């Protein structure tokens, strides 16, 4: 079975090829990619700075496009880090969701945004 052209696996291959053709792998250590990821996440945050909740949920077309491209940058760096460390992101997310199901049982946390350690046992 072939991966869908928009799968994480296909994006990983395309991004690795993009970097390899430019001889950028020498710069793409997990450390450097992590630092770039944080920089892109900060750029995303800048688009929401000073907005109220309603404004953040409904950005105008220009701001929405800028946000879309920042999200793409974040995903690019995340996929590159996972590739360099041989992490299957889909599997990792499934594992983390299972952990979070145990940490945040619906009957205990519904409607609350506290951290797991803040709930009484």
N, CA, C and O atoms as CSV, one atom per row, in Angstrom:
chain,resi,resn,atom,element,x,y,z
A,1,UNK,N,N,0.846,-1.181,0.000
A,1,UNK,CA,C,0.000,0.000,0.000
A,1,UNK,C,C,0.891,1.244,0.000
A,1,UNK,O,O,1.833,1.328,0.788
A,2,UNK,N,N,0.608,2.188,-0.857
A,2,UNK,CA,C,1.411,3.401,-0.980
A,2,UNK,C,C,0.883,4.471,-0.040
A,2,UNK,O,O,-0.325,4.607,0.156
A,3,UNK,N,N,1.809,5.228,0.537
A,3,UNK,CA,C,1.398,6.344,1.386
A,3,UNK,C,C,0.657,7.371,0.554
A,3,UNK,O,O,0.973,7.582,-0.617
A,4,UNK,N,N,-0.320,8.000,1.160
A,4,UNK,CA,C,-1.024,9.112,0.535
A,4,UNK,C,C,0.008,10.205,0.270
A,4,UNK,O,O,0.920,10.390,1.076
A,5,UNK,N,N,-0.113,10.937,-0.844
A,5,UNK,CA,C,0.902,11.958,-1.152
A,5,UNK,C,C,1.024,13.053,-0.087
A,5,UNK,O,O,2.041,13.743,-0.017
A,6,UNK,N,N,-0.001,13.208,0.731
A,6,UNK,CA,C,0.062,14.216,1.788
A,6,UNK,C,C,0.312,13.603,3.161
A,6,UNK,O,O,0.047,14.246,4.176
A,7,UNK,N,N,0.813,12.386,3.209
A,7,UNK,CA,C,1.085,11.740,4.487
A,7,UNK,C,C,2.356,12.322,5.116
A,7,UNK,O,O,3.173,12.950,4.444
A,8,UNK,N,N,2.494,12.095,6.409
A,8,UNK,CA,C,3.728,12.535,7.074
A,8,UNK,C,C,4.942,11.841,6.464
A,8,UNK,O,O,6.007,12.445,6.338
A,9,UNK,N,N,4.781,10.581,6.089
A,9,UNK,CA,C,5.907,9.844,5.491
A,9,UNK,C,C,6.341,10.493,4.180
A,9,UNK,O,O,7.537,10.641,3.930
A,10,UNK,N,N,5.399,10.872,3.357
A,10,UNK,CA,C,5.740,11.512,2.089
A,10,UNK,C,C,6.327,12.913,2.309
A,10,UNK,O,O,7.259,13.316,1.612
A,11,UNK,N,N,5.780,13.644,3.275
A,11,UNK,CA,C,6.361,14.952,3.602
A,11,UNK,C,C,7.784,14.794,4.112
A,11,UNK,O,O,8.661,15.582,3.757
A,12,UNK,N,N,8.024,13.772,4.949
A,12,UNK,CA,C,9.373,13.516,5.467
A,12,UNK,C,C,10.344,13.301,4.322
A,12,UNK,O,O,11.440,13.861,4.321
A,13,UNK,N,N,9.950,12.493,3.349
A,13,UNK,CA,C,10.810,12.211,2.197
A,13,UNK,C,C,11.062,13.490,1.395
A,13,UNK,O,O,12.199,13.778,1.021
A,14,UNK,N,N,10.019,14.239,1.139
A,14,UNK,CA,C,10.159,15.479,0.357
A,14,UNK,C,C,11.049,16.490,1.073
A,14,UNK,O,O,11.879,17.145,0.444
A,15,UNK,N,N,10.877,16.617,2.379
A,15,UNK,CA,C,11.693,17.566,3.141
A,15,UNK,C,C,13.152,17.125,3.224
A,15,UNK,O,O,14.061,17.951,3.145
A,16,UNK,N,N,13.370,15.828,3.382
A,16,UNK,CA,C,14.747,15.310,3.402
A,16,UNK,C,C,15.418,15.556,2.060
A,16,UNK,O,O,16.587,15.939,2.005
A,17,UNK,N,N,14.683,15.338,0.987
A,17,UNK,CA,C,15.222,15.581,-0.359
A,17,UNK,C,C,15.533,17.062,-0.561
A,17,UNK,O,O,16.583,17.418,-1.096
A,18,UNK,N,N,14.615,17.917,-0.130
A,18,UNK,CA,C,14.804,19.368,-0.241
A,18,UNK,C,C,16.095,19.788,0.454
A,18,UNK,O,O,16.894,20.536,-0.108
A,19,UNK,N,N,16.295,19.302,1.680
A,19,UNK,CA,C,17.508,19.653,2.436
A,19,UNK,C,C,18.757,19.047,1.804
A,19,UNK,O,O,19.792,19.706,1.709
A,20,UNK,N,N,18.658,17.797,1.374
A,20,UNK,CA,C,19.832,17.116,0.787
A,20,UNK,C,C,20.293,17.808,-0.491
A,20,UNK,O,O,21.495,17.972,-0.704
A,21,UNK,N,N,19.359,18.213,-1.341
A,21,UNK,CA,C,19.733,18.868,-2.595
A,21,UNK,C,C,20.423,20.203,-2.355
A,21,UNK,O,O,21.141,20.689,-3.229
A,22,UNK,N,N,20.223,20.792,-1.213
A,22,UNK,CA,C,20.847,22.069,-0.872
A,22,UNK,C,C,22.061,21.897,0.050
A,22,UNK,O,O,22.676,22.878,0.467
A,23,UNK,N,N,22.394,20.646,0.361
A,23,UNK,CA,C,23.485,20.326,1.274
A,23,UNK,C,C,23.275,20.976,2.639
A,23,UNK,O,O,24.214,21.499,3.238
A,24,UNK,N,N,22.035,20.937,3.124
A,24,UNK,CA,C,21.700,21.519,4.415
A,24,UNK,C,C,21.709,20.507,5.548
A,24,UNK,O,O,21.596,20.892,6.712
A,25,UNK,N,N,21.840,19.218,5.237
A,25,UNK,CA,C,21.841,18.232,6.315
A,25,UNK,C,C,22.949,18.502,7.324
A,25,UNK,O,O,22.810,18.188,8.506
A,26,UNK,N,N,24.044,19.083,6.857
A,26,UNK,CA,C,25.145,19.397,7.768
A,26,UNK,C,C,24.714,20.370,8.865
A,26,UNK,O,O,25.337,20.420,9.926
A,27,UNK,N,N,23.658,21.138,8.620
A,27,UNK,CA,C,23.155,22.112,9.592
A,27,UNK,C,C,21.952,21.592,10.376
A,27,UNK,O,O,21.576,22.164,11.398
A,28,UNK,N,N,21.353,20.507,9.891
A,28,UNK,CA,C,20.086,20.030,10.450
A,28,UNK,C,C,20.278,18.994,11.556
A,28,UNK,O,O,19.784,17.870,11.461
A,29,UNK,N,N,20.988,19.379,12.585
A,29,UNK,CA,C,21.089,18.525,13.774
A,29,UNK,C,C,19.780,18.675,14.553
A,29,UNK,O,O,19.081,19.676,14.398
A,30,UNK,N,N,19.449,17.698,15.381
A,30,UNK,CA,C,18.249,17.864,16.210
A,30,UNK,C,C,18.281,19.150,17.040
A,30,UNK,O,O,17.251,19.800,17.215
A,31,UNK,N,N,19.452,19.513,17.546
A,31,UNK,CA,C,19.582,20.753,18.328
A,31,UNK,C,C,19.217,21.966,17.487
A,31,UNK,O,O,18.401,22.788,17.902
A,32,UNK,N,N,19.815,22.082,16.307
A,32,UNK,CA,C,19.547,23.244,15.463
A,32,UNK,C,C,18.103,23.278,14.981
A,32,UNK,O,O,17.483,24.340,14.939
A,33,UNK,N,N,17.574,22.124,14.621
A,33,UNK,CA,C,16.184,22.066,14.177
A,33,UNK,C,C,15.228,22.418,15.305
A,33,UNK,O,O,14.207,23.066,15.075
A,34,UNK,N,N,15.552,21.995,16.525
A,34,UNK,CA,C,14.717,22.337,17.683
A,34,UNK,C,C,14.720,23.838,17.932
A,34,UNK,O,O,13.688,24.433,18.242
A,35,UNK,N,N,15.889,24.434,17.792
A,35,UNK,CA,C,15.982,25.885,17.976
A,35,UNK,C,C,15.177,26.617,16.897
A,35,UNK,O,O,14.502,27.606,17.183
A,36,UNK,N,N,15.253,26.131,15.670
A,36,UNK,CA,C,14.478,26.737,14.585
A,36,UNK,C,C,12.980,26.559,14.823
A,36,UNK,O,O,12.191,27.458,14.532
A,37,UNK,N,N,12.591,25.405,15.350
A,37,UNK,CA,C,11.188,25.149,15.663
A,37,UNK,C,C,10.666,26.154,16.683
A,37,UNK,O,O,9.572,26.694,16.523
A,38,UNK,N,N,11.433,26.400,17.714
A,38,UNK,CA,C,11.024,27.366,18.741
A,38,UNK,C,C,10.909,28.770,18.146
A,38,UNK,O,O,9.984,29.509,18.483
A,39,UNK,N,N,11.828,29.137,17.277
A,39,UNK,CA,C,11.771,30.456,16.636
A,39,UNK,C,C,10.498,30.592,15.812
A,39,UNK,O,O,9.853,31.641,15.823
A,40,UNK,N,N,10.136,29.524,15.095
A,40,UNK,CA,C,8.910,29.567,14.286
A,40,UNK,C,C,7.671,29.604,15.180
A,40,UNK,O,O,6.696,30.283,14.859
A,41,UNK,N,N,7.705,28.879,16.298
A,41,UNK,CA,C,6.576,28.919,17.232
A,41,UNK,C,C,6.409,30.328,17.798
A,41,UNK,O,O,5.286,30.793,17.994
A,42,UNK,N,N,7.525,31.003,18.059
A,42,UNK,CA,C,7.457,32.385,18.547
A,42,UNK,C,C,6.856,33.302,17.477
A,42,UNK,O,O,6.093,34.212,17.801
A,43,UNK,N,N,7.190,33.072,16.223
A,43,UNK,CA,C,6.603,33.867,15.143
A,43,UNK,C,C,5.094,33.633,15.061
A,43,UNK,O,O,4.336,34.560,14.772
A,44,UNK,N,N,4.660,32.410,15.313
A,44,UNK,CA,C,3.220,32.128,15.346
A,44,UNK,C,C,2.556,32.911,16.475
A,44,UNK,O,O,1.509,33.529,16.278
A,45,UNK,N,N,3.163,32.883,17.645
A,45,UNK,CA,C,2.608,33.592,18.798
A,45,UNK,C,C,2.457,35.083,18.512
A,45,UNK,O,O,1.484,35.701,18.945
A,46,UNK,N,N,3.401,35.660,17.795
A,46,UNK,CA,C,3.344,37.091,17.479
A,46,UNK,C,C,2.055,37.462,16.755
A,46,UNK,O,O,1.548,38.571,16.923
A,47,UNK,N,N,1.523,36.551,15.956
A,47,UNK,CA,C,0.280,36.844,15.222
A,47,UNK,C,C,-0.928,36.942,16.150
A,47,UNK,O,O,-1.942,37.539,15.788
A,48,UNK,N,N,-0.826,36.363,17.334
A,48,UNK,CA,C,-1.934,36.383,18.281
A,48,UNK,C,C,-1.737,37.387,19.415
A,48,UNK,O,O,-2.657,37.666,20.183
A,49,UNK,N,N,-0.520,37.924,19.504
A,49,UNK,CA,C,-0.225,38.877,20.568
A,49,UNK,C,C,-1.178,40.059,20.483
A,49,UNK,O,O,-1.390,40.613,19.404
A,50,UNK,N,N,-1.736,40.435,21.582
A,50,UNK,CA,C,-2.622,41.577,21.760
A,50,UNK,C,C,-4.030,41.362,21.216
A,50,UNK,O,O,-4.850,42.279,21.272
A,51,UNK,N,N,-4.327,40.186,20.695
A,51,UNK,CA,C,-5.688,39.910,20.255
A,51,UNK,C,C,-6.509,39.393,21.439
A,51,UNK,O,O,-5.977,38.730,22.329
A,52,UNK,N,N,-7.790,39.698,21.441
A,52,UNK,CA,C,-8.630,39.073,22.456
A,52,UNK,C,C,-9.052,37.691,21.951
A,52,UNK,O,O,-8.730,37.315,20.824
A,53,UNK,N,N,-9.763,36.944,22.778
A,53,UNK,CA,C,-10.138,35.570,22.421
A,53,UNK,C,C,-10.908,35.514,21.101
A,53,UNK,O,O,-10.608,34.681,20.245
A,54,UNK,N,N,-11.882,36.381,20.934
A,54,UNK,CA,C,-12.698,36.371,19.715
A,54,UNK,C,C,-11.854,36.677,18.479
A,54,UNK,O,O,-11.989,36.016,17.449
A,55,UNK,N,N,-10.997,37.665,18.584
A,55,UNK,CA,C,-10.130,38.014,17.463
A,55,UNK,C,C,-9.199,36.864,17.108
A,55,UNK,O,O,-8.926,36.624,15.932
A,56,UNK,N,N,-8.714,36.156,18.115
A,56,UNK,CA,C,-7.794,35.048,17.847
A,56,UNK,C,C,-8.503,33.889,17.145
A,56,UNK,O,O,-7.871,33.118,16.424
A,57,UNK,N,N,-9.798,33.770,17.353
A,57,UNK,CA,C,-10.562,32.689,16.711
A,57,UNK,C,C,-10.954,33.028,15.274
A,57,UNK,O,O,-11.239,32.134,14.478
A,58,UNK,N,N,-10.968,34.304,14.950
A,58,UNK,CA,C,-11.407,34.729,13.609
A,58,UNK,C,C,-10.466,35.780,13.026
A,58,UNK,O,O,-10.856,36.933,12.844
A,59,UNK,N,N,-9.227,35.383,12.733
A,59,UNK,CA,C,-8.302,36.365,12.143
A,59,UNK,C,C,-8.743,36.723,10.723
A,59,UNK,O,O,-9.382,35.926,10.036
A,60,UNK,N,N,-8.395,37.921,10.306
A,60,UNK,CA,C,-8.700,38.330,8.937
A,60,UNK,C,C,-7.924,37.496,7.931
A,60,UNK,O,O,-7.024,36.745,8.307
A,61,UNK,N,N,-8.267,37.623,6.652
A,61,UNK,CA,C,-7.642,36.789,5.622
A,61,UNK,C,C,-6.117,36.894,5.559
A,61,UNK,O,O,-5.437,35.877,5.419
A,62,UNK,N,N,-5.577,38.096,5.660
A,62,UNK,CA,C,-4.116,38.255,5.590
A,62,UNK,C,C,-3.430,37.616,6.789
A,62,UNK,O,O,-2.423,36.923,6.642
A,63,UNK,N,N,-3.979,37.851,7.973
A,63,UNK,CA,C,-3.396,37.273,9.181
A,63,UNK,C,C,-3.552,35.754,9.153
A,63,UNK,O,O,-2.642,35.033,9.562
A,64,UNK,N,N,-4.680,35.269,8.679
A,64,UNK,CA,C,-4.914,33.825,8.596
A,64,UNK,C,C,-3.883,33.162,7.676
A,64,UNK,O,O,-3.381,32.080,7.979
A,65,UNK,N,N,-3.573,33.808,6.565
A,65,UNK,CA,C,-2.570,33.274,5.638
A,65,UNK,C,C,-1.184,33.261,6.282
A,65,UNK,O,O,-0.431,32.301,6.118
A,66,UNK,N,N,-0.852,34.311,7.005
A,66,UNK,CA,C,0.442,34.358,7.694
A,66,UNK,C,C,0.513,33.258,8.758
A,66,UNK,O,O,1.549,32.611,8.912
A,67,UNK,N,N,-0.564,33.050,9.477
A,67,UNK,CA,C,-0.629,31.978,10.479
A,67,UNK,C,C,-0.467,30.626,9.803
A,67,UNK,O,O,0.268,29.768,10.292
A,68,UNK,N,N,-1.140,30.436,8.695
A,68,UNK,CA,C,-1.059,29.175,7.943
A,68,UNK,C,C,0.390,28.846,7.577
A,68,UNK,O,O,0.828,27.704,7.710
A,69,UNK,N,N,1.118,29.847,7.119
A,69,UNK,CA,C,2.505,29.617,6.717
A,69,UNK,C,C,3.419,29.398,7.919
A,69,UNK,O,O,4.377,28.632,7.822
A,70,UNK,N,N,3.148,30.049,9.050
A,70,UNK,CA,C,3.929,29.782,10.261
A,70,UNK,C,C,3.680,28.352,10.739
A,70,UNK,O,O,4.613,27.669,11.161
A,71,UNK,N,N,2.435,27.897,10.678
A,71,UNK,CA,C,2.128,26.511,11.049
A,71,UNK,C,C,2.875,25.540,10.143
A,71,UNK,O,O,3.352,24.499,10.595
A,72,UNK,N,N,2.973,25.885,8.865
A,72,UNK,CA,C,3.730,25.035,7.937
A,72,UNK,C,C,5.200,24.978,8.338
A,72,UNK,O,O,5.800,23.903,8.339
A,73,UNK,N,N,5.781,26.116,8.676
A,73,UNK,CA,C,7.184,26.135,9.119
A,73,UNK,C,C,7.378,25.248,10.344
A,73,UNK,O,O,8.347,24.494,10.427
A,74,UNK,N,N,6.454,25.342,11.289
A,74,UNK,CA,C,6.543,24.534,12.509
A,74,UNK,C,C,6.480,23.056,12.170
A,74,UNK,O,O,7.267,22.264,12.688
A,75,UNK,N,N,5.555,22.681,11.310
A,75,UNK,CA,C,5.423,21.274,10.930
A,75,UNK,C,C,6.667,20.785,10.189
A,75,UNK,O,O,7.116,19.658,10.398
A,76,UNK,N,N,7.215,21.622,9.336
A,76,UNK,CA,C,8.439,21.257,8.608
A,76,UNK,C,C,9.560,20.916,9.587
A,76,UNK,O,O,10.194,19.868,9.466
A,77,UNK,N,N,9.805,21.795,10.553
A,77,UNK,CA,C,10.881,21.540,11.506
A,77,UNK,C,C,10.567,20.338,12.393
A,77,UNK,O,O,11.467,19.566,12.725
A,78,UNK,N,N,9.326,20.173,12.776
A,78,UNK,CA,C,8.946,19.022,13.596
A,78,UNK,C,C,9.200,17.713,12.847
A,78,UNK,O,O,9.747,16.765,13.411
A,79,UNK,N,N,8.805,17.667,11.590
A,79,UNK,CA,C,9.033,16.466,10.781
A,79,UNK,C,C,10.528,16.212,10.597
A,79,UNK,O,O,10.966,15.063,10.656
A,80,UNK,N,N,11.309,17.256,10.377
A,80,UNK,CA,C,12.758,17.088,10.201
A,80,UNK,C,C,13.416,16.557,11.479
A,80,UNK,O,O,14.291,15.692,11.413
A,81,UNK,N,N,12.996,17.074,12.645
A,81,UNK,CA,C,13.553,16.574,13.901
A,81,UNK,C,C,13.209,15.097,14.072
A,81,UNK,O,O,14.069,14.285,14.413
A,82,UNK,N,N,11.963,14.763,13.835
A,82,UNK,CA,C,11.530,13.369,13.966
A,82,UNK,C,C,12.310,12.474,13.014
A,82,UNK,O,O,12.683,11.358,13.377
A,83,UNK,N,N,12.556,12.946,11.817
A,83,UNK,CA,C,13.315,12.174,10.834
A,83,UNK,C,C,14.741,11.943,11.334
A,83,UNK,O,O,15.253,10.825,11.267
A,84,UNK,N,N,15.370,12.988,11.826
A,84,UNK,CA,C,16.753,12.874,12.297
A,84,UNK,C,C,16.868,11.927,13.488
A,84,UNK,O,O,17.902,11.283,13.662
A,85,UNK,N,N,15.823,11.831,14.309
A,85,UNK,CA,C,15.856,10.984,15.502
A,85,UNK,C,C,15.095,9.670,15.308
A,85,UNK,O,O,14.917,8.897,16.250
A,86,UNK,N,N,14.652,9.432,14.080
A,86,UNK,CA,C,13.926,8.207,13.745
A,86,UNK,C,C,12.706,8.004,14.655
A,86,UNK,O,O,12.490,6.921,15.199
A,87,UNK,N,N,11.923,9.067,14.802
A,87,UNK,CA,C,10.699,9.027,15.596
A,87,UNK,C,C,9.509,8.975,14.653
A,87,UNK,O,O,9.374,9.813,13.762
A,88,UNK,N,N,8.650,7.989,14.852
A,88,UNK,CA,C,7.398,7.886,14.110
A,88,UNK,C,C,6.390,8.789,14.824
A,88,UNK,O,O,5.879,8.440,15.889
A,89,UNK,N,N,6.109,9.946,14.232
A,89,UNK,CA,C,5.245,10.927,14.884
A,89,UNK,C,C,3.827,10.402,15.106
A,89,UNK,O,O,3.222,10.677,16.142
A,90,UNK,N,N,3.299,9.660,14.153
A,90,UNK,CA,C,1.940,9.123,14.301
A,90,UNK,C,C,1.893,8.187,15.503
A,90,UNK,O,O,0.987,8.285,16.331
A,91,UNK,N,N,2.847,7.296,15.603
A,91,UNK,CA,C,2.916,6.374,16.731
A,91,UNK,C,C,3.121,7.126,18.041
A,91,UNK,O,O,2.505,6.795,19.054
A,92,UNK,N,N,3.980,8.131,18.020
A,92,UNK,CA,C,4.240,8.920,19.223
A,92,UNK,C,C,2.971,9.639,19.689
A,92,UNK,O,O,2.682,9.685,20.885
A,93,UNK,N,N,2.220,10.198,18.743
A,93,UNK,CA,C,0.976,10.886,19.102
A,93,UNK,C,C,-0.029,9.897,19.677
A,93,UNK,O,O,-0.697,10.195,20.667
A,94,UNK,N,N,-0.137,8.739,19.071
A,94,UNK,CA,C,-1.061,7.721,19.605
A,94,UNK,C,C,-0.660,7.326,21.023
A,94,UNK,O,O,-1.516,7.202,21.900
A,95,UNK,N,N,0.639,7.128,21.251
A,95,UNK,CA,C,1.113,6.784,22.592
A,95,UNK,C,C,0.801,7.898,23.586
A,95,UNK,O,O,0.354,7.634,24.702
A,96,UNK,N,N,1.038,9.138,23.178
A,96,UNK,CA,C,0.787,10.274,24.072
A,96,UNK,C,C,-0.697,10.438,24.351
A,96,UNK,O,O,-1.081,10.794,25.465
A,97,UNK,N,N,-1.537,10.183,23.351
A,97,UNK,CA,C,-2.984,10.254,23.575
A,97,UNK,C,C,-3.423,9.210,24.606
A,97,UNK,O,O,-4.273,9.494,25.450
A,98,UNK,N,N,-2.854,8.015,24.542
A,98,UNK,CA,C,-3.184,6.963,25.512
A,98,UNK,C,C,-2.763,7.390,26.920
A,98,UNK,O,O,-3.497,7.175,27.884
A,99,UNK,N,N,-1.580,7.994,27.032
A,99,UNK,CA,C,-1.109,8.495,28.326
A,99,UNK,C,C,-2.061,9.569,28.840
A,99,UNK,O,O,-2.445,9.557,30.009
A,100,UNK,N,N,-2.442,10.503,27.958
A,100,UNK,CA,C,-3.329,11.587,28.359
A,100,UNK,C,C,-4.721,11.086,28.722
A,100,UNK,O,O,-5.376,11.674,29.584
A,101,UNK,N,N,-5.184,10.024,28.092
A,101,UNK,CA,C,-6.471,9.420,28.468
A,101,UNK,C,C,-6.428,8.979,29.925
A,101,UNK,O,O,-7.403,9.150,30.657
A,102,UNK,N,N,-5.304,8.413,30.346
A,102,UNK,CA,C,-5.160,7.971,31.740
A,102,UNK,C,C,-4.976,9.152,32.688
A,102,UNK,O,O,-5.519,9.158,33.793
A,103,UNK,N,N,-4.217,10.143,32.257
A,103,UNK,CA,C,-3.938,11.305,33.121
A,103,UNK,C,C,-5.130,12.229,33.277
A,103,UNK,O,O,-5.290,12.883,34.308
A,104,UNK,N,N,-5.966,12.279,32.250
A,104,UNK,CA,C,-7.095,13.205,32.239
A,104,UNK,C,C,-8.398,12.458,31.950
A,104,UNK,O,O,-8.979,12.639,30.880
A,105,UNK,N,N,-8.864,11.633,32.870
A,105,UNK,CA,C,-10.112,10.905,32.626
A,105,UNK,C,C,-11.287,11.880,32.497
A,105,UNK,O,O,-11.402,12.835,33.266
A,106,UNK,N,N,-12.136,11.632,31.536
A,106,UNK,CA,C,-13.239,12.542,31.216
A,106,UNK,C,C,-14.076,12.863,32.447
A,106,UNK,O,O,-14.400,14.027,32.683
A,107,UNK,N,N,-14.428,11.856,33.233
A,107,UNK,CA,C,-15.307,12.084,34.379
A,107,UNK,C,C,-14.665,12.960,35.453
A,107,UNK,O,O,-15.360,13.495,36.317
A,108,UNK,N,N,-13.355,13.106,35.401
A,108,UNK,CA,C,-12.642,13.894,36.403
A,108,UNK,C,C,-12.307,15.307,35.929
A,108,UNK,O,O,-12.249,16.231,36.740
A,109,UNK,N,N,-12.088,15.483,34.637
A,109,UNK,CA,C,-11.530,16.748,34.153
A,109,UNK,C,C,-12.437,17.534,33.207
A,109,UNK,O,O,-12.096,18.648,32.811
A,110,UNK,N,N,-13.558,16.981,32.849
A,110,UNK,CA,C,-14.437,17.631,31.872
A,110,UNK,C,C,-14.715,19.093,32.267
A,110,UNK,O,O,-15.158,19.372,33.381
A,111,UNK,N,N,-14.448,20.008,31.342
A,111,UNK,CA,C,-14.709,21.425,31.555
A,111,UNK,C,C,-13.657,22.159,32.366
A,111,UNK,O,O,-13.851,23.328,32.700
A,112,UNK,N,N,-12.560,21.514,32.688
A,112,UNK,CA,C,-11.506,22.136,33.481
A,112,UNK,C,C,-10.192,22.090,32.707
A,112,UNK,O,O,-9.917,21.120,32.000
A,113,UNK,N,N,-9.386,23.132,32.841
A,113,UNK,CA,C,-8.124,23.219,32.094
A,113,UNK,C,C,-6.905,23.125,33.002
A,113,UNK,O,O,-5.822,23.588,32.644
A,114,UNK,N,N,-7.079,22.529,34.171
A,114,UNK,CA,C,-5.938,22.409,35.089
A,114,UNK,C,C,-4.950,21.360,34.584
A,114,UNK,O,O,-5.277,20.533,33.733
A,115,UNK,N,N,-3.743,21.414,35.125
A,115,UNK,CA,C,-2.714,20.412,34.828
A,115,UNK,C,C,-3.041,19.132,35.587
A,115,UNK,O,O,-3.756,19.165,36.588
A,116,UNK,N,N,-2.522,18.012,35.113
A,116,UNK,CA,C,-2.822,16.717,35.713
A,116,UNK,C,C,-2.497,16.690,37.205
A,116,UNK,O,O,-3.254,16.123,37.992
A,117,UNK,N,N,-1.388,17.293,37.595
A,117,UNK,CA,C,-0.967,17.266,39.000
A,117,UNK,C,C,-1.878,18.087,39.906
A,117,UNK,O,O,-1.780,17.979,41.129
A,118,UNK,N,N,-2.753,18.899,39.341
A,118,UNK,CA,C,-3.617,19.760,40.132
A,118,UNK,C,C,-4.961,19.111,40.474
A,118,UNK,O,O,-5.774,19.713,41.176
A,119,UNK,N,N,-5.197,17.917,39.997
A,119,UNK,CA,C,-6.437,17.203,40.313
A,119,UNK,C,C,-6.220,16.318,41.518
A,119,UNK,O,O,-5.171,15.690,41.665
A,120,UNK,N,N,-7.222,16.273,42.381
A,120,UNK,CA,C,-7.153,15.368,43.533
A,120,UNK,C,C,-7.320,13.943,43.058
A,120,UNK,O,O,-8.063,13.673,42.114
A,121,UNK,N,N,-6.625,13.034,43.715
A,121,UNK,CA,C,-6.772,11.613,43.379
A,121,UNK,C,C,-8.051,11.045,43.930
A,121,UNK,O,O,-8.333,9.862,43.740
